[in-house]
Amino acid sequence: MSLCRSFIQFLLVFATILPLIVIGQSTRSGARINTIIVDAGHGGTDQGAKGKYSTEAQITLQLALKLEEILKRELQETRIVMTRTTDIYHSVREKADIANQQKGDLFVCIHVNAAPPKRHREQTGYRTRTYYTGKGKKRKKVTKKEPVYRTWTTPSPAKGTSTYVFAADRADEKAEGIIEERYESESEILDIPDPKSPEALIKARLWSQKFFKNSVRLGSFIEEEFVKIGRNSWGVLQRNHMGIWVLQATNMPAVLIETGFITNAEEEDYLNSEAGQQEMVRAIANAVIRYKSQIENPIPQKSETHTSTRPGQAVSVNR
């Protein structure tokens, strides 16, 4: 009897997840990107990374507003939701809540990178150090020559872009957020009344895998567009430390774009210039539009695989 019951439970679970496997390309609205969330990183009391004359919060807001303008003009049937349009502060959890409450189909987070200064050291000579060893009659005076060094720092030469997705080893955390927030329809809630049930967990993990795949796809498009305009690309990377909440807790494909290094004088000037900002947001918009087109009009792929599951390494997609 117990064997029969286990077999029936297996069939119920399989019947629950089969539609997701068959309809692997669908989104919340059935292969439609209806709502795109654009998040300008930092803001308010959190100004993020600092350059010589500007801050990350200032640049990200300027880029996000320009991106909003392009997307609204060229994707008129798509709702564009901004997490902020002024210099205000939201925690990363609040940003994720905004995206989830607005039922976003895509989350695009804009940031600016920073790198610590390079430390330099050179020997400038020697000094004599005198000290004593032993006690009483055994006490001896010792003289020793020691090298003297000069140390200084220079700004890091690091430059270029990178796009982050949530790390593959955080898939369970992504699934937990999906369990709590994301259902396809009212019928889905009726089908799985207990969000902590094995069926719900399996379904959430399947969504998490699909979100990871689509996040990498969008990230690849973004970095490809950056390369086209001559930017140095570090590729698509996995993130499991700072900024993970906006990638992990958003119940949709999500990317975090590092648009350049504010600690590099050349990059800071570029990211603050009108021409540089227009060039960057045009590249991001092109990638988003391309992604939306592929999701809504999928072309059968021969194979698609992901490589590298370790955080901080590039993720490649074979299409």
Secondary structure as GFF3:
##gff-version 3
##sequence-region A 1 319
A	DSSP	alpha_helix	2	22	.	.	.	ID=ss1
A	DSSP	beta_strand	35	40	.	.	.	ID=ss2
A	DSSP	alpha_helix	56	74	.	.	.	ID=ss3
A	DSSP	beta_strand	79	82	.	.	.	ID=ss4
A	DSSP	alpha_helix	92	101	.	.	.	ID=ss5
A	DSSP	beta_strand	106	113	.	.	.	ID=ss6
A	DSSP	beta_strand	118	133	.	.	.	ID=ss7
A	DSSP	three_ten_helix	136	138	.	.	.	ID=ss8
A	DSSP	beta_strand	140	154	.	.	.	ID=ss9
A	DSSP	beta_strand	161	166	.	.	.	ID=ss10
A	DSSP	three_ten_helix	168	170	.	.	.	ID=ss11
A	DSSP	alpha_helix	171	181	.	.	.	ID=ss12
A	DSSP	alpha_helix	186	191	.	.	.	ID=ss13
A	DSSP	alpha_helix	198	228	.	.	.	ID=ss14
A	DSSP	beta_strand	233	239	.	.	.	ID=ss15
A	DSSP	alpha_helix	244	248	.	.	.	ID=ss16
A	DSSP	beta_strand	254	261	.	.	.	ID=ss17
A	DSSP	alpha_helix	265	272	.	.	.	ID=ss18
A	DSSP	alpha_helix	274	296	.	.	.	ID=ss19
A	DSSP	beta_strand	306	307	.	.	.	ID=ss20
A	DSSP	beta_strand	316	317	.	.	.	ID=ss21
###
